[in-house]
Amino acid sequence: MSTLFPHEPAREPQRAAQAGTPLADRLRPRDLAEYVGQEQLLGAGRILERAAAGELSQSLILWGPPGCGKTTLARLLAARSSMRFVPFSAVLSGIKEVREVMAEAERNFARGGGRTLLFVDEIHRFNKSQQDAFLPFLERGEILLIGATTENPSFELNGALLSRARVLILEPHSPEVLMSILRRALEDRERGLSSPVRVDEAGLLRIAHASDGDARRALNLLETAAALAGPGGELDESVLAAAMQRKLLAHDKSGEEHYNLISALHKSVRNSDDNATLYWIARILRAGEDGNFVARRLIRMAVEDIGLADPFALRAALDAAEAYHRLGSPEGDLALAQAAVYLARTKKSNSVYVAFGQAVDDVERTAAEPVPLHLRNAPTKLMKDAGYGEGYRYAHDDPAAAKEMVCLPPSLAARRYFKPRQ
């Protein structure tokens, strides 16, 4: 192994106060100088430059995936501020506690104590009516709010709250950032690993990739691997494989990532990219998505993006859905992958999709005119006497009828929806 990072045990007095504390918590940055990542927000000329200098003047919503540093950043910004700081968890507290905190903030402001900086972790856990409890205090300036959420604020936070705060997007940590955090865990004698281990750059990179941008997960994996290796041990391939086991992909079947992934699959198929199609469908299925949902989306792709350019595509998607229904996962996954690749590689046409959309639009925005008399059936004498069926021309016996007989309502007689594009 090359470029090993040895780690020596810390002195007992320094370690005693932290005994039993998870590595990820021990290594949490104590000031902004230790904070890594999110360069798009921090630093000279960046959005949070003044807030980092202690001049926080606007409520913030920090939106990002788990382990990207939302809670840590909020606490570090609070530490730089001169405001009274109150941390709050939407997981552990309800509207009663919210009102108590707001009342105390109001009293503090009235006494001349200034604003209260309220940090609400997992703010999306509050429903829309509970979120309304913050609004009067934000409006009067008695509090500044920093909310942290893993969910899309557009869906989970009410508009009134969003209009009073700035939404900042935190990105998953890059492998390089995660590796720097892992090196700190190896080198920091006071707060890092409690036992000496050795690991090379390739091992650190593997942990970083397995963590999917989540610093907490990376440190937990390192801590688990170190425990398996024992003091002075080496985090080789077998130890890392045992620590990682099967990779668990972040996926919420009712959350934004659910739609992001299926959108990536659909657009890869539409773009005829068979390699990307295989990657996204593999990622979706390995994350635990219901194969029946994937099958339904493949059927949609067959009619929306391929259509009449290859009518067999719909049959291929239906057959894959039936195969998955009979086999389930993992055996049926291959049928879905096969159909997805077929859809990606075949010809594309959205002519029917576009034409049908235009027809639906006309149905919605124009009057529902009566069916023209020549297109109506006349099963009774009364209906024949009323003119039903008069002027109808049977196209099989009268080929000219296809061009000369109008079948649309009079106001739409000149309308043309279908324009073949293959």
N, C-alpha and C positions, 0 to 999 in steps of 0.2 A: 504493500500500500504506500502511496506517496502523499507528501504534505500532511502528516498526521498532526492533530491538535490534541496534545496531552492536557489533562485537567487534573490539578492537584487538589486534594481535599482542603476545605477551608478550616480555619481555626475554630474550635468548638464554641468559644464565647460568642463569636459573630453568628454562628449558625443556630445557636440555641433558640433565639427568639423567633426563628422562622421554621422550626421543626414542624413537619407535616403540611406546610403550605405548598400548594402545587407550584411547579416551576414557572408556569405562565403567569401566576400572580406575583411571585417573588421578583420576576424580571420585568414587571410592568414599569415603563419609564417614569422616573421621578420628576423630570423637568423636560422642557421642549428640546433641550440640547441632546437628550437621549432618544427622542422620538424619531423614528425612521419611516420613510414612505410618505405618500400623499404630498409629494413635492408640488403638485398642481395647486395646492391650497396654502402651503406654508412657504416662507422665504420672502426675500426682497421682491416687491412688486406683485406679490400674490394676494389672493382674496383675504386671507387671514393675517396679513402682515401687521395691521394695527391691533387686531384682537390679541395676537401673540405678544404684542408690546404692552398689553394691559388696558387697551382702549376699546373693549368690546362695547358696541353701542346698538347692536341689532340682534333680535332673536334669531336663532339658527335651528334648522333641522338637519341633522347629520344622517345621511342615507347611504348605506353600504352593506355588504355581506358580512356574516359573522367573522370576527377575528381580524378586521381591517383597521382597528384602532379608534372606533367611534367613542367609546366610553373613556378611554385614556385621553384622547384629544380634548373631550369636553372638560374633564377634570383638570387638565393642564392649563387650558384657557381660563378656567375658573380661578386657578391658583394665581395667575398673573393679574386677575382683576381685583379691584378693591371692594367689590360688592360682597354682601353676605351671601354665602353659598349654601344651598339646600339640595342635596341629592334625593332622588325619588325614583321608585321602581313601579312601573305600571303593572308588573307581574304580581307584586306583593301587596299593592295598595288599591283602594277603590275611591269612589267619589267623596266619601266622608273624609278621608285623609287629605284629598286634594283641597277641599274647602277649609280644613284646618290650617294647612300650609298657606293658602291664599289669605286667610284672615290674619295670620301672624305677619305675613309680608305687608299687608295693609297697615297694621299697627306700627310696624317698624318704619315704614315710609312716613307715616303721620308724625312719628317722634323725631323725624329728621335723620333717620338712620340710612336713608338712601334706598336704592333699589335692591331687590333680592334676585340673585341669579339662581334660577331653578333649573336643575338638570333632571329630565325625565327619561329614564332608560326604557326601551321598548314602548315608546309612546303610542305605537299603533295598537297596543292592547286595549287602550281606552276606546270605547265606542264614540260615535260622532257627538252624541249629546254630552258625554263626559268631557270631551275636548272643549265644549263650549264654556265650561267652568273657568277656563284660563282667560277667555276673551276680555272681560271687563278690566281685569288687572293689567293685561298687556296694553289695552287701550289707554288706560290712565297712566301708564308708565311705572307702575309699582313693581313690576317684575320684568326681567328679561328671561327668556326661555331658551334652553338648549335641549332639543329632543333628539334622541337617537332611535333609529329604526332600521330594520332589515327589509321592510316592505315598502313598496312603491308609494310615496306620499300622495300621489295623484288619486290613488284608490282608497287609501287607509286614513287620510287626514282630511278634515273638512275644509272647504274653501276659505272660510273666514279665518281659520288659523293659518293656513298657508299664505294668505295675503298679508299677514302680520309678521312673517318670518322669512328668512332666506334659506332656501334648500341648497345644501352642499352635498355633492356626490363624492363619496369615498370609494376608491377602486380597490379590488383585491390586490394584495401585495404581490409584487413580481418575485420570481424565484431568487433573484439577486438580493432583494430586500430580506426575504426569509432566511437566506443563507447568512446574511450579516447578523440577524437576530439569533440564529443558531450558534454562530461563533461566539457571540456574547455569552450565551449560556455555558459554553465550554470554557471560556476564559475568565469569567467573573468569579473570583474565589469567594466573594461574600454572598452573592445572590444566585449564582449559577447552579449547575448540577452538584448534588451532594456527594457524588462518587466520581473518581477519575475514570475517564474512558478515552478511547482513541477512535478517531473516524477521519477518513480522507474526504477530499472535495467531492468525489463521486457519491459518497454516502450522504453528505449534506445535501447535494443536489437532488438525490432520490427522495429524501425526506421533504424537501421543498416542493417538488413536483407532486408528491402524494398529498400535500396539504391544500392544494387548490387556492392559494392566496390567503389562507387563514393562519395567522401567526400563532394563535392559541393551539390549533391542531398540530402545527409543526413542533411546538415546544412539548406538547403532550406526547407526540410520537418519539421525540428525542428522549424524553424522560422514561417512557416505556422501554425503549431499546436499551438505555443505560441500565435499567433494572434487570433486564434479561441477560445482559453481558456480564454484570457484576463489576465490582471495583477493579479498575485497571484493565477491564476487558476491551475488546475491539468490536466496534459495530460493523461487522462484516455482512456479507450478503444474506447469510442464514439468519442472523440476528435481526436485521432490518425487515426481512420477509416475515418473520414471526411477529414482530411488533406491528407491522402494518396490516397483516392478514389481507382480507379482501378490501379493496378500496371502496369507500362509501362516497357516492357522489351527492353533492347538495342538490336536492330536488324537492319541490313542494307542489303536489299535484293540483293545488288550488291557488298557487301563488304565481308571481310574475315569471319565475324561471321556467315553470311549466309552459307558458306561452312563448317565452324566448326560444326555448329549444325546439318546439314544434315549428315555430316560424323559420328557424334556421334550416330545418329539414325541408320544409315546403319550398323555400327560396332556392335551396341547393338543387332540388329536383327541377324547378322551373328553369334554372340556369344551366341545366344539362351537365352538372358537375357530379359525376358518379362517385368520385373519391370523397367529396364532402358529404354526399348523401349517405355513404356507408358509415362515415365517422359519426354524423349526427344521429342516425338511427341506432347505432351501437351505443352511443352515450345515453340516449333516451331510454333504451330498454335496460341497460345496465343500472341506470338510476332507479329502476323499479316502476317505470311508467306502465300502465295497463296496455297490453298489446292490442286489445280491442279498440282502444282509443286511437292508437297509431294506425290500425287498419282502417278505421273510419276516415282518418285524415288522408290516407293514400287513395281511398275511393274519391274523396273530394278533389285531390290533385289530378286524378285521371280525367275527371269531367271538366275541371276548371282550366287546366293548363295544356291538356293534350287533345281532348275532345275528338273531333272528326279527323284530325291528322292521323290518328291511329285508334280507331274504335275498339280494337282488341285490348287496349290498355285498361279499360274499365273492367273487362273480363278478368284480366290478370290481377287487378286489385281485389275484385270480389273473390276470386279463387284463393288469394292469400289470406283474406279475412276468414274464409271458411276453413282453411287449413289451420290457422291459428286457433279458431274456435274449437276445432277437434283435438289439437295437440297441446295447446297451452304453451307456457314457457318452461324450459328454454327451447324445446324442439321446434315450436312454431315460430320462434324468432327468425329462423332462417328463411321461412316463407315470406315474412314481411320484408326482410332485407332484399330478397330476390325480386320481389315486386317493386320495391323502391328503386333499385338499380335499373330495372326495366323502364320504369317511368322516367328516370333521369336520362336514359340513353335514347329514348324514342323521339320521334318528331313532336313538335309542339304546335298547338293552335288554341287560341282563346276566343275564336270567332263566335261560337255558340254562347259562351259565357258573357261576352260583351253584348251580343244581340239580345239575349234574354234579359239582361239588365236594362237595356233601352226599352224593351217591350213592357217590362214591369213598371218602368218610370212613366210610360204613356198611360198605362192602366191607372196609375195613381193620380196623375195630374189632369187627365182629360175626362170628359163626361162619358159615362157608360152607355154608348149609343145602342139602340136596338139592333139585334142581328138582322142584316139585310134579308129581305123577303126571299130572294132567290137561293139563299143558303139554308132556309128552314125546311124541315120535313113537313109533309102534308098528309098525315095518315087518315084524316077524316074529310068528308065533303065540305064541311063548314070551313075548314082551314084552307082547302083548295080554292073555295069561292072567295076567301079573304086574300088570295094572292100568294099564299105560302108556296114556295118552290117554283114560282113562275119566273122563267128566264134562266133557270139553272141549265148548265151544259155539262154533260158527262164527259170528262176529259179522256177516258179510254176510247170513246167513239168519236170524240171531237178534239183532236190534239190542239187546235187553235185556241181552245178554251183556256189553256194554261197561261196564255199571254193576254187574252182579251177579256176574260171574266175577272172582275174585281172581287176579292174575298175579304178585304179589310172594311171597317166602317167608313162611311163617306168622308168624314173629316180627316181620316188617316190614309186615304186611298193611295197617296203618293209616297207613303212612308216606306223606307227600306232599312231593315234591321240587320239582316245577315249579309256579311261581306267576308267571304272565305279568305282566310290568311293562314297559309301553311308554310 
